[in-house]
Amino acid sequence: MANLLVRKALRSIGLLESARTLKRRFRPADRVFAPCTPHLLIAVNKGLRWCSERGLAEGSDYLEFGVYRGFTFWYTQALAADMGIRDLRFFGFDSFFGLPRIEGPDTGGEFQEGAYTCARRDVEMFLTTYGVDWDKTHLVEGWYDETLTRATRQRYQLRRCSLCVIDCDLYSSARLVLEFLEPLVGEACVILFDDWTSFENQEMRGEQKAFTEFLHVNPKFTAEPFIEFGGHGKGFIVRRSV
Ligand SMILES: C[S@@+](CC[C@H](N)C(=O)[O-])C[C@H]1O[C@@H](n2cnc3c(N)ncnc32)[C@H](O)[C@@H]1O
């Protein structure tokens, strides 16, 4: 109740957004370098092998939407190096302020604004400590409605995406990710959704809703189930037919 009154007062004087930003900025740093959902690593392993065996990994880009502490992002690069893949670039997209405000179709679920906050400097520190190659690694910071644009695709000269991890929990985020990804899907792309069964596994919520809508609007793509992992994730091979 007290919280509600404070929020109301801040909104009435136009300071609610600034207060939210400050709160996120001073959240204690999350200093443990560990996977958020360990089973995602199994899916990444299978996905990268699938791409590599078909010659799809070389000359392509790995895109991860929802980096958090960067463990999966780091792991994918370490795995690629171990597999002898030389020309794969790594792009991680995140606010580094955690989840955005929960609105519209994402309300009433298990996710909260600001969850999974890890500051960019901490992510960079983890990645440097564990030896990423910064020449082929890029962190794209900001809210997706501002960063997932044609200008970003052009700035980084993004190439065909062979493996994509969508780990940003919400319908509103996954929808923007898929729109951004659309021109980057080549002949085939492995897309892993880490939060497929969130929102009580309802088809018309969360990442499932975003993917269903994406396939509906883009009939040029077909999606073949590839892997289910950890009871929460699902991956597909998405093929472009024309
Ligand atoms: C579950 S965490 C990612 C975990 C990470 N892939 C791993 O394996 O450790 C979800 C991330 O998505 C990011 N995120 C979700 N929606 C976003 C949006 N609209 N804009 C920017 N970042 C977003 C959050 O900041 C958070 O770091």
PDBQT file of the ligand as one rigid body, heavy atoms in Angstrom, charges set to zero:
ROOT
HETATM    1  C1  LIG A 301      16.998 -14.656 -18.266  1.00  0.00    +0.000 C 
HETATM    2  S1  LIG A 301      18.069 -13.335 -18.600  1.00  0.00    +0.000 S 
HETATM    3  C2  LIG A 301      19.195 -13.953 -19.828  1.00  0.00    +0.000 C 
HETATM    4  C3  LIG A 301      20.072 -15.095 -19.353  1.00  0.00    +0.000 C 
HETATM    5  C4  LIG A 301      21.266 -15.437 -20.224  1.00  0.00    +0.000 C 
HETATM    6  N1  LIG A 301      20.898 -15.758 -21.599  1.00  0.00    +0.000 N 
HETATM    7  C5  LIG A 301      21.996 -16.618 -19.650  1.00  0.00    +0.000 C 
HETATM    8  O1  LIG A 301      21.926 -17.701 -20.236  1.00  0.00    +0.000 OA
HETATM    9  O2  LIG A 301      22.635 -16.473 -18.608  1.00  0.00    +0.000 OA
HETATM   10  C6  LIG A 301      17.010 -12.267 -19.493  1.00  0.00    +0.000 C 
HETATM   11  C7  LIG A 301      17.702 -10.997 -20.009  1.00  0.00    +0.000 C 
HETATM   12  O3  LIG A 301      16.884 -10.385 -20.994  1.00  0.00    +0.000 OA
HETATM   13  C8  LIG A 301      17.090  -8.971 -20.960  1.00  0.00    +0.000 C 
HETATM   14  N2  LIG A 301      15.923  -8.322 -21.590  1.00  0.00    +0.000 N 
HETATM   15  C9  LIG A 301      14.648  -8.777 -21.615  1.00  0.00    +0.000 A 
HETATM   16  N3  LIG A 301      13.857  -7.947 -22.302  1.00  0.00    +0.000 NA
HETATM   17  C10 LIG A 301      14.650  -6.930 -22.732  1.00  0.00    +0.000 A 
HETATM   18  C11 LIG A 301      14.405  -5.750 -23.517  1.00  0.00    +0.000 A 
HETATM   19  N4  LIG A 301      13.173  -5.441 -23.967  1.00  0.00    +0.000 N 
HETATM   20  N5  LIG A 301      15.445  -4.932 -23.786  1.00  0.00    +0.000 NA
HETATM   21  C12 LIG A 301      16.687  -5.235 -23.344  1.00  0.00    +0.000 A 
HETATM   22  N6  LIG A 301      16.988  -6.335 -22.591  1.00  0.00    +0.000 NA
HETATM   23  C13 LIG A 301      15.977  -7.176 -22.295  1.00  0.00    +0.000 A 
HETATM   24  C14 LIG A 301      17.262  -8.678 -19.467  1.00  0.00    +0.000 C 
HETATM   25  O4  LIG A 301      18.020  -7.522 -19.246  1.00  0.00    +0.000 OA
HETATM   26  C15 LIG A 301      17.962  -9.943 -18.946  1.00  0.00    +0.000 C 
HETATM   27  O5  LIG A 301      19.357  -9.750 -18.822  1.00  0.00    +0.000 OA
ENDROOT
TORSDOF 0
